[in-house]
C-alpha cells in the first residue's frame, strides 16, 4: 500500500493534490435553493474544508447534518 509520503515527493505532486482538494472543498451551496435542502450529508474524509462547508451549510439552512465515514487511505495523515 502506498503511503502519503510515497505520493507527495515533488512540488508538482503537492500542487496537483492541493488543486484536487480545493475542488472537492469548493462552496457550491450558492447554486442550491436553500428551501430544497432537508439534510446535509458529509461523507467523511480527512479534508477539513469539506467538513467546515457541510457544517456551515447545515447551520445556514437550519437542517440536520449527517456525518459518515472515519477511515480510508488518508485518515492517518490528519494532524
Order of alpha helices (4+ residues) and beta strands (2+ residues): alpha-alpha-beta-alpha-beta
